[in-house]
Amino acid sequence: MKKADHEKTVYDVLEERGFIEQVTDPAGIRQLLKERVTCYIGFDPTASSFHVGNLVPIMSLAHMQRHGHQPIALVGGGTGLVGDPSGKDQMRQIMTYEEIRRNAEGQKRQFARFLDFSEGRALLLNNADWLTKLNYIDFLRDIGVHFSVNRMLATESIKIRLETGLSFIEFNYQLLQAYDFWYLFKYHNCLIQMGGSDQWGNIVAGIDLIRRLEGEQAYGITFPLIMTADGKKMGKTEKGAVWLDADRTSPYEYYQFWINTDDRDVQRFLALFTFLPMEEVREYGRLRGADLRRAKEVLAFEATKIVHGEEEAKKAREASRALFLSEEGDDASIPTTFVEKERFVQGIAAFKLFEMTHLCASGSEARRLIEQGGGYINNKRVDRFDALVKLDDLKGGGILLRAGKKKFHRIKVLDKI
């Protein structure tokens, strides 16, 4: 029997939408979430922008808030100084305080697109505020005494790293993350920690520390590693990560990432990466063939709207339709490179244009693309990789490059040298 909407908790919503992999106490969490609860997720400040691979935990916090709970987005300014060995096959480079501070500021701006931080509805904290003030001897006596080295060595993430080498500084990471959970429990009444599947051991360690220090029960939820239908890690492309920062990945490129989703992933990604009701998600999931393009367009528009706003999403959709569906539209969102007019007097080799606009990673890759028939200029296939593109080839003051079926870039000519 279908559970009435008013009986649903956020746990049911997260489960239905595909967010949950493991839970420490399913029955206990279901009961707990009937009342307002504070939860948290920690984020490594290893870059000044999040990427698509970070969206599952961020979206889960947004769902928690939408159901009346208080999420804490914890920037790992302190743990970032140590480095999380979980899910890593080698030690990451130790970052400076300044790098971490700068990255944390960039992440804070992006959190605000997903969460409402007004009047305590959500909290944005940085664990550097308490971890950097710890006295090492006191920490060992008060916290380290509760950790079994044997149990830590049995943790999957630690076992994997022991094969390639694990530094002592990284071995301390689990203690620091457990301390974070205890600190947030003690001072913010935080009862649930959430995170990726590789965080299970760290989360359980925090729950155990809270039980030992406070005699209270806390809970944990982990999310699955999201893979695409063809077995690739979500958010990875030939060009690298798909960033939420518009300066790294333009709204148009972000939109194109989503509209190029594999047919088999559309329904699952609509559930995970949009706030559309599940009834609507399932309707789109039933579409087949050419009709599935409509579902992909909805996915791309909704995902882009969340990150870049409705106006940018509309521009990206119009530009995409103009290119792919031959509809009239504003193509202002198409990635554009400006080149001096003088360079076209002598002519520029076709493969050089594909390289300089980053449609291809190198000149040799651009040559291969053109030789294999995948390079187009103004929708005409390029016959020779070294064919010179001159002023006569310009249309409306520019040219349109295409690599394969779906990757576009525009070149605009500057009259003034």
C-alpha positions as CSV (number, residue, x, y, z in Angstrom):
1,M,0.0,0.0,0.0
2,K,1.3,3.4,-1.0
3,K,2.3,5.6,2.0
4,A,0.2,8.8,2.1
5,D,2.3,11.9,1.4
6,H,1.6,13.4,4.8
7,E,3.1,10.3,6.4
8,K,6.3,10.5,4.5
9,T,9.5,11.6,6.2
10,V,12.5,13.0,4.4
11,Y,14.0,9.5,4.8
12,D,11.3,8.1,2.6
13,V,12.0,10.9,0.0
14,L,15.7,10.2,0.0
15,E,15.2,6.5,-0.3
16,E,12.7,6.9,-3.1
17,R,15.0,9.2,-5.0
18,G,18.0,6.9,-4.8
19,F,20.1,8.8,-2.2
20,I,20.5,6.1,0.4
21,E,23.1,3.3,0.4
22,Q,23.7,2.4,4.1
23,V,22.1,3.5,7.4
24,T,23.2,2.7,10.9
25,D,19.7,2.3,12.3
26,P,16.9,2.6,9.7
27,A,14.0,2.3,12.2
28,G,15.6,4.7,14.6
29,I,16.3,7.3,11.9
30,R,12.7,7.0,10.5
31,Q,11.4,7.7,14.0
32,L,13.9,10.5,14.6
33,L,13.0,12.3,11.4
34,K,9.3,12.7,12.4
35,E,10.6,15.7,14.5
36,R,12.9,18.5,13.5
37,V,16.5,17.3,13.5
38,T,19.9,18.8,12.8
39,C,22.2,16.9,10.4
40,Y,25.6,17.6,8.8
41,I,27.9,16.7,5.9
42,G,31.6,17.7,5.7
43,F,33.1,19.0,2.5
44,D,36.8,19.0,1.7
45,P,38.0,22.5,0.6
46,T,40.3,21.0,-2.0
47,A,39.0,23.4,-4.7
48,S,37.3,26.8,-4.8
49,S,34.3,25.3,-6.6
50,F,32.2,22.1,-6.3
51,H,31.7,19.9,-9.3
52,V,28.9,17.6,-10.4
53,G,30.3,14.8,-8.3
54,N,29.5,16.8,-5.1
55,L,25.8,17.3,-6.0
56,V,24.4,14.2,-4.2
57,P,25.4,15.3,-0.7
58,I,24.5,18.9,-1.4
59,M,21.1,18.0,-2.8
60,S,20.5,15.7,0.2
61,L,21.0,18.7,2.6
62,A,18.6,20.7,0.5
63,H,16.0,17.9,0.8
64,M,16.5,17.9,4.6
65,Q,15.9,21.6,4.8
66,R,12.8,21.4,2.5
67,H,11.3,18.9,5.0
68,G,11.8,21.2,8.0
69,H,15.2,20.0,9.3
70,Q,18.3,22.0,10.0
71,P,21.3,21.1,7.8
72,I,24.9,22.0,8.6
73,A,27.3,22.4,5.7
74,L,30.7,21.9,7.3
75,V,33.7,23.2,5.4
76,G,36.7,21.1,6.3
77,G,39.1,23.9,6.9
78,G,40.8,22.0,9.7
79,T,40.6,18.4,8.4
80,G,41.7,19.8,5.0
81,L,45.1,20.5,6.6
82,V,45.4,16.8,7.3
83,G,43.8,15.2,4.2
84,D,41.1,12.5,4.0
85,P,42.6,9.1,3.0
86,S,39.1,7.6,2.3
87,G,38.7,6.6,-1.3
88,K,42.2,7.8,-2.2
89,D,45.0,5.5,-3.5
90,Q,47.7,7.9,-2.5
91,M,48.4,10.8,-0.1
92,R,47.1,14.1,-1.4
93,Q,49.3,17.2,-1.4
94,I,49.2,19.1,1.9
95,M,47.5,22.5,1.3
96,T,48.4,25.8,2.9
97,Y,46.2,27.7,5.2
98,E,45.7,30.4,2.6
99,E,44.7,27.9,-0.1
100,I,42.1,26.3,2.2
101,R,40.8,29.7,3.3
102,R,40.4,30.8,-0.4
103,N,38.7,27.6,-1.4
104,A,36.3,27.6,1.6
105,E,35.1,31.1,0.6
106,G,34.3,29.9,-2.9
107,Q,32.4,26.9,-1.6
108,K,30.4,29.1,0.8
109,R,29.0,31.1,-2.1
110,Q,27.9,28.0,-3.9
111,F,26.1,26.5,-0.8
112,A,23.8,29.5,-0.8
113,R,22.3,28.4,-4.1
114,F,21.0,25.3,-2.5
115,L,20.3,26.3,1.1
116,D,18.6,29.1,3.0
117,F,21.0,30.3,5.8
118,S,18.7,33.0,7.1
119,E,17.5,32.9,10.7
120,G,19.3,29.6,11.5
121,R,17.5,27.6,8.9
122,A,20.8,26.2,7.9
123,L,24.3,26.6,9.3
124,L,27.6,27.0,7.5
125,L,30.5,26.1,9.8
126,N,34.3,25.6,9.4
127,N,35.9,22.9,11.5
128,A,39.1,25.0,11.6
129,D,37.4,27.1,14.2
130,W,37.7,24.3,16.8
131,L,40.3,21.8,15.4
132,T,43.1,24.3,15.0
133,K,42.7,25.2,18.7
134,L,43.1,21.7,20.0
135,N,46.0,20.8,22.4
136,Y,47.6,17.7,21.2
137,I,48.3,16.0,24.5
138,D,44.8,16.8,25.8
139,F,43.3,15.5,22.5
140,L,45.2,12.2,22.9
141,R,44.1,11.8,26.5
142,D,40.5,12.8,26.1
143,I,39.7,11.5,22.6
144,G,42.5,9.2,21.4
145,V,42.0,6.9,24.4
146,H,38.6,5.8,23.0
147,F,39.9,4.6,19.6
148,S,41.2,1.1,19.0
149,V,44.0,0.9,16.5
150,N,43.0,-2.7,15.6
151,R,39.5,-1.5,14.7
152,M,40.8,1.5,12.7
153,L,43.1,-0.9,10.8
154,A,40.1,-3.0,9.9
155,T,38.3,0.0,8.3
156,E,38.1,-0.5,4.5
157,S,39.5,2.9,3.6
158,I,42.5,2.3,5.8
159,K,43.1,-1.2,4.6
160,I,43.2,-0.1,1.0
161,R,45.7,2.6,1.8
162,L,48.0,0.3,3.8
163,E,48.8,-1.4,0.5
164,T,50.1,1.8,-1.1
165,G,51.3,3.6,2.1
166,L,49.5,5.6,4.7
167,S,51.1,8.5,6.5
168,F,50.6,9.0,10.2
169,I,49.0,12.4,9.6
170,E,46.3,10.7,7.5
171,F,45.8,8.0,10.0
172,N,44.7,10.7,12.4
173,Y,41.9,11.8,10.1
174,Q,39.3,9.4,11.5
175,L,39.8,10.8,15.0
176,L,39.3,14.4,13.8
177,Q,36.2,13.6,11.9
178,A,34.8,11.7,14.8
179,Y,35.6,14.7,17.0
180,D,33.7,16.9,14.5
181,F,30.6,14.8,14.9
182,W,30.9,14.9,18.7
183,Y,31.5,18.7,18.7
184,L,28.4,19.3,16.5
185,F,26.4,17.0,18.7
186,K,27.6,18.8,21.8
187,Y,27.2,22.4,20.7
188,H,24.5,22.2,17.9
189,N,22.5,19.1,18.9
190,C,23.4,17.4,15.6
191,L,22.2,13.8,15.6
192,I,22.9,12.7,12.0
193,Q,26.0,12.7,9.9
194,M,25.7,11.9,6.2
195,G,28.3,11.3,3.5
196,G,29.6,9.2,0.6
197,S,29.9,5.5,0.9
198,D,33.6,5.8,1.6
199,Q,32.8,7.7,4.8
200,W,31.0,4.8,6.5
201,G,34.0,4.0,8.8
202,N,34.5,7.6,9.8
203,I,30.8,8.1,10.5
204,V,30.5,5.0,12.7
205,A,33.6,6.2,14.6
206,G,31.9,9.5,15.4
207,I,28.7,7.7,16.6
208,D,30.8,5.5,18.8
209,L,32.7,8.5,20.3
210,I,29.4,10.3,21.1
211,R,28.1,7.1,22.8
212,R,31.3,6.8,24.9
213,L,31.6,10.5,25.8
214,E,27.9,11.4,26.2
215,G,26.1,8.1,26.5
216,E,23.7,9.3,23.7
217,Q,22.7,7.8,20.4
218,A,23.6,9.4,17.0
219,Y,23.0,8.2,13.5
220,G,24.6,7.9,10.1
221,I,23.5,7.7,6.4
222,T,25.8,7.1,3.4
223,F,25.1,7.7,-0.3
224,P,26.0,5.5,-3.2
225,L,28.8,6.3,-5.6
226,I,26.9,7.5,-8.6
227,M,28.1,5.8,-11.8
228,T,26.7,6.4,-15.3
229,A,25.1,3.6,-17.2
230,D,28.3,3.0,-19.2
231,G,30.3,2.5,-16.0
232,K,31.9,5.9,-15.6
233,K,32.1,8.0,-12.5
234,M,29.4,10.7,-12.5
235,G,30.6,14.1,-13.5
236,K,33.8,13.1,-15.3
237,T,34.1,14.0,-19.0
238,E,36.9,14.0,-21.6
239,K,37.6,17.6,-20.6
240,G,37.7,16.8,-16.9
241,A,35.3,17.8,-14.1
242,V,32.0,19.6,-14.7
243,W,32.2,22.6,-12.2
244,L,29.4,24.6,-10.6
245,D,31.5,27.7,-11.0
246,A,30.4,29.5,-14.2
247,D,34.0,30.7,-14.8
248,R,35.2,27.1,-15.1
249,T,32.1,25.5,-16.7
250,S,29.8,28.0,-18.5
251,P,26.1,27.6,-17.9
252,Y,25.8,26.5,-21.6
253,E,28.4,23.8,-21.1
254,Y,26.8,22.8,-17.9
255,Y,23.4,22.5,-19.7
256,Q,25.0,20.5,-22.4
257,F,26.5,18.1,-19.9
258,W,23.0,17.2,-18.7
259,I,21.3,17.1,-22.0
260,N,23.9,14.6,-23.3
261,T,22.9,12.2,-20.5
262,D,22.7,8.5,-21.5
263,D,19.1,7.5,-22.2
264,R,19.4,4.8,-19.4
265,D,20.3,7.4,-16.8
266,V,17.6,10.1,-17.4
267,Q,15.0,9.0,-14.9
268,R,17.6,8.3,-12.2
269,F,19.3,11.6,-12.7
270,L,15.9,13.5,-12.7
271,A,15.3,11.9,-9.2
272,L,18.7,12.8,-7.9
273,F,19.6,16.1,-9.4
274,T,16.2,18.0,-9.6
275,F,13.4,18.7,-7.2
276,L,10.7,17.6,-9.6
277,P,8.0,15.4,-7.9
278,M,8.6,11.7,-8.3
279,E,5.3,11.2,-10.1
280,E,6.6,13.6,-12.8
281,V,10.0,12.0,-12.8
282,R,8.4,8.6,-13.5
283,E,6.3,10.0,-16.3
284,Y,9.5,11.3,-18.0
285,G,11.1,7.9,-17.4
286,R,8.5,6.2,-19.4
287,L,9.3,8.2,-22.6
288,R,11.1,6.4,-25.3
289,G,12.9,7.2,-28.6
290,A,12.7,10.8,-29.8
291,D,10.4,11.7,-27.0
292,L,13.2,11.1,-24.5
293,R,14.8,14.3,-25.8
294,R,12.1,16.2,-24.0
295,A,13.0,14.5,-20.7
296,K,16.6,15.3,-21.2
297,E,15.8,18.9,-21.9
298,V,13.8,19.1,-18.6
299,L,16.7,17.5,-16.7
300,A,19.2,20.0,-18.2
301,F,17.0,23.0,-17.6
302,E,16.1,22.1,-14.0
303,A,19.7,21.1,-13.1
304,T,21.1,24.3,-14.6
305,K,18.4,26.5,-13.0
306,I,19.3,25.2,-9.5
307,V,23.0,26.1,-10.0
308,H,23.0,29.2,-12.3
309,G,19.4,30.6,-12.0
310,E,16.4,30.5,-14.3
311,E,17.6,33.2,-16.7
312,E,20.9,31.5,-17.4
313,A,19.0,28.2,-17.8
314,K,16.7,29.8,-20.3
315,K,19.6,31.2,-22.3
316,A,21.3,27.8,-22.4
317,R,18.2,26.1,-23.5
318,E,17.6,28.6,-26.3
319,A,21.2,28.3,-27.5
320,S,21.0,24.5,-27.4
321,R,17.7,24.5,-29.4
322,A,19.2,26.9,-31.9
323,L,22.1,24.5,-32.5
324,F,20.4,21.1,-32.3
325,L,16.8,21.7,-33.3
326,S,17.4,24.6,-35.8
327,E,15.0,26.8,-33.8
328,E,15.4,30.5,-33.5
329,G,17.0,31.4,-30.3
330,D,19.6,33.5,-28.5
331,D,23.0,31.8,-28.9
332,A,24.7,34.2,-26.5
333,S,25.4,31.3,-24.1
334,I,27.5,29.3,-26.7
335,P,31.2,29.2,-25.6
336,T,33.0,31.9,-27.6
337,T,36.6,32.8,-28.4
338,F,37.6,36.2,-29.8
339,V,40.3,36.2,-32.5
340,E,41.9,39.3,-34.2
341,K,40.8,39.8,-37.8
342,E,44.3,40.1,-39.0
343,R,45.0,36.4,-38.3
344,F,42.4,35.4,-40.8
345,V,44.1,37.5,-43.6
346,Q,46.9,34.9,-43.6
347,G,44.6,32.1,-42.7
348,I,44.5,29.8,-39.7
349,A,44.9,26.0,-40.1
350,A,41.6,24.3,-39.3
351,F,43.1,21.9,-36.7
352,K,44.6,24.9,-34.9
353,L,41.1,26.4,-34.4
354,F,39.9,23.2,-32.8
355,E,42.9,23.2,-30.5
356,M,42.8,26.9,-29.5
357,T,39.1,26.7,-28.6
358,H,39.7,23.5,-26.5
359,L,37.3,21.5,-28.6
360,C,40.3,19.2,-28.8
361,A,43.0,18.8,-26.1
362,S,45.9,19.0,-28.5
363,G,46.8,19.6,-32.1
364,S,47.3,15.9,-32.8
365,E,43.8,15.2,-31.4
366,A,42.4,17.9,-33.6
367,R,44.1,16.4,-36.7
368,R,42.7,13.0,-35.9
369,L,39.2,14.4,-35.4
370,I,39.3,16.1,-38.8
371,E,40.9,13.1,-40.6
372,Q,38.1,10.8,-39.2
373,G,35.4,13.2,-40.5
374,G,34.3,14.6,-37.1
375,G,35.3,18.3,-37.6
376,Y,32.9,20.9,-38.9
377,I,33.1,24.6,-39.7
378,N,29.8,26.4,-40.2
379,N,28.1,23.0,-40.4
380,K,30.4,21.8,-43.3
381,R,32.7,18.9,-42.8
382,V,36.4,19.9,-42.9
383,D,38.2,17.8,-45.6
384,R,41.8,18.6,-44.6
385,F,43.2,19.2,-41.2
386,D,45.6,21.9,-42.5
387,A,43.0,23.7,-44.7
388,L,43.3,27.4,-44.1
389,V,40.3,29.3,-42.7
390,K,40.3,32.8,-44.1
391,L,38.2,36.0,-44.1
392,D,36.0,34.5,-46.9
393,D,34.9,31.7,-44.6
394,L,33.5,34.1,-41.9
395,K,29.7,34.3,-41.6
396,G,28.2,37.2,-39.7
397,G,31.6,38.2,-38.3
398,G,32.5,34.7,-37.0
399,I,32.5,31.0,-37.6
400,L,30.9,28.0,-35.8
401,L,33.0,25.0,-35.0
402,R,31.6,21.6,-34.2
403,A,33.4,18.5,-33.0
404,G,31.4,15.4,-33.5
405,K,27.6,15.7,-33.1
406,K,27.3,17.7,-29.9
407,K,30.3,19.9,-29.1
408,F,30.1,23.5,-30.4
409,H,32.3,26.6,-30.1
410,R,32.0,29.9,-31.7
411,I,34.8,32.2,-32.9
412,K,34.0,35.9,-33.1
413,V,36.4,38.2,-35.1
414,L,37.7,41.4,-33.6
415,D,38.0,44.2,-36.1
416,K,40.5,46.2,-34.2
417,I,44.0,44.9,-33.8
